[in-house]
């Protein structure tokens, strides 16, 4: 068995980016933290931490970090089952009342547009510390497959091995641009495939296929237009409203700008509905039950039925 | 000299994530694109692209990609100086009127909170395709040092070699939480150092030092509280309003929730002002002049004087 205090030191460094902050967090001297990491690295036989600013995990370090998180969750699940309550946090002895340092930490992969629209309030449902990883809905389930998160919101409807999968609903996207942009690039005739090849579009990152999927659905043509690259959901709406480009924005996020006529829908009869699913590891199914329930309920209120 | 058509194929693949989409973008067959990459890789003597989904650059590939972008910008700067206008885009011959495919692409590193508040409308100033990289304000200048971007918004006031540096103003942050959160975690006595050690806070990522800096400024104590991890500016505000944790939010972003009393300022006399600077590479100084001017003006309207 690895020494839990060494594992805790590793987690604290990787979460907080430095030996110094980890030491403060754990109430230890910095040399005590260094010593724990040295012993852990000797036992594993390879460096676990890249001493950069901030500190990062080596490949082996990332694997050991996952193991440390896993142990903590498993113990929490055991305590829940036995009804013996939460373990006091490392520094919690002597304090009275609530202390979030004893809460279990759960890592979840979520797509940026869910995070920007409906997802967050659901997390207020339980006493957890959430560590959110943001990735494209077509790739978020990969984090679960690699064992790097405990739950994910993904467009994949097929359950990942060892996980349950619940349908959440469809997030509706509208192709939007500013009225000035439409006049400049599409003119009287409105949006055409030729216009789309010349007009600047917005792309979230290299994983973002939404603009192309919409063009295929709306016009049956593939899209090869020039693009801005903009990895932020809110900035996507702002950039469309500022006339930088056209892009696929979640209906809810675009609604205020649409109401104020700072944005216009490019083809009103042609929204793009992206189905979303909640994947959750069976190893934390009971522990996460209140979160799962809150996520499903929030999704039911905010999303459309899956086509 | 490297073959410009081979460099264009590399850029198109890395920007769009696949050989197939690059081929469509360039109006070529996929095998023609593969052939260009093969020849380029033979010339360099090492693989340039990792054939994953999406395709990513090897270390050498990233270097050649930067070179390709640099060439394009240099030529654009030359054309501006000679007054001979823009090069037509690869597919633009035969089309009439505006075509954004001929616009130069400029990569800029920007901190998430500037992107979420005041930065974007400034980009509507010129005919560029922007490729935004988001990083912490304490680290965004590193992208410029590494030559991976042409401009950056950074908290660093010292010019990077080969770059100009203009002061923009200070982005004001407020320590905020929901009223329920304050009652639960801080109670009658209000925020205290002891309360901050027990209450869950919000942290953007391992580079985010704002919560700690505020606690040091407000109480003279270092912070080692439990934290949620949440890499999104808007989600930071939403999470605070949902009662998940307290965190440093930009004044402008928190304003609506503060006005609706969904958020409360933790210590009203203790904001945190973060000075920001615009760094721009001298190699594109003239070309970028309209953008620089728009950024400086937008900052003057949105930010506070640097203390």
Interface residues (C-beta under 8 A of the other chain):
Chain A: X14 X15 X16 X17 X21 X24 X25 X26 X27 X54 X55 X89 X91 X92 X95 X97 X98 X99 X100 X101 X103 X112 X115 X116 X120 X121 X123 X124 X129 X130 X131 X132 X133 X134 X184 X185 X194 X197 X198 X199 X200 X206 X207 X212 X222 X224 X225 X226 X227 X228 X229 X230 X231 X232 X233 X234 X235 X238 X239 X242 X243 X244
Chain B: X14 X15 X16 X17 X21 X24 X25 X26 X27 X54 X55 X89 X91 X92 X95 X97 X98 X99 X100 X101 X103 X112 X115 X116 X120 X121 X123 X124 X129 X130 X131 X132 X133 X134 X184 X185 X194 X197 X198 X199 X200 X206 X207 X212 X222 X224 X225 X226 X227 X228 X229 X230 X231 X232 X233 X234 X235 X238 X239 X242 X243 X244
